[in-house]
Amino acid sequence: MHNKIGIGYDIHRFVKGRELVLGGVAVPHPKGLDGHSDADVVLHAVSDALLGAAGKGDIGEHFPNTDNKYKDISSLILLGHVYELISEEGYRVGNVDVVIQAEEPNLKSHKPRMRAAIAKALHIDESFVNIKATTNEGLGAIGEGRGIAAFAAVMLVKEK
């Protein structure tokens, strides 16, 4: 077997009038994240990590924000397309590890649903998905509560 590692990162600013979606899960909050799709920073970071590990560029290349067919689309759909692409290359997902940086909202109670949504989309057991959340201790744009960022690392395992 041939394993490959990928990393991903995404950040979006808060905006009024949008639902907050993280890890494929609606999270109650007075603001959502601004973006062309649903602006799910968690799934964008995971998608970029998967694409990076497979040597397939990034989500901006596959799902450009200039294409209206991706306007307000669920990032779970985009992650599904990424999964199909890596599967066609003979890879399966070994594991996913995510760090979410957010001053607000508190994400502890939402992490199990995020893990479940990501695991389902990637056809793996939830035990292979880990989600961590941290604040920025008041430092920088994230610390000032102006947005949310996420980092992801993945392991791809070559099966074919």
C-alpha positions, 0 to 999 in steps of 0.5 A: 500500500502507498499512503499519502498525507494532505493538509487543508486550510480555510477561513471565512468571515462572519456575516449576518443573514446566513446560516452557520454550517460547520462540518456539514452541520447547522450550528445555531448562531446569529451569524453565518459565514460569508462565501460563495457556497455555504462557506463551511470552513471545516469541509473546505479544509477537509476537501483541500486536504484530500485533494492535496494528498491525491495531488489534485489541486484545490477546491478553488480549481474544482469548484470556482466561486465564479461558477453560479452552479456552486452558489450556496451549494452544500459543502457536503455535496462538494466533499462527495465530489472530492471523495469520488475523485480520490476513489477513482484514483484508487484511494480510500480515506485512512483518517481525518483530523480537524482543528476549528479556530473560533471564539464563538460559538462553543462547538463542543456539543456539535462535534459528534454530529460533525464527525458523523457527517464527515464519516458518512460523506467519506465512507469511513467509520466515525472513529477515523474522524477527529474534530478539535475546537479551540479559541485564539485567546482573543488574538487576531481576526479569529480572536476578535470574533470576526470569523472562523478558520479550520485546518485539516490533515488526512491520510489517503491509503492506495488500494488499487 
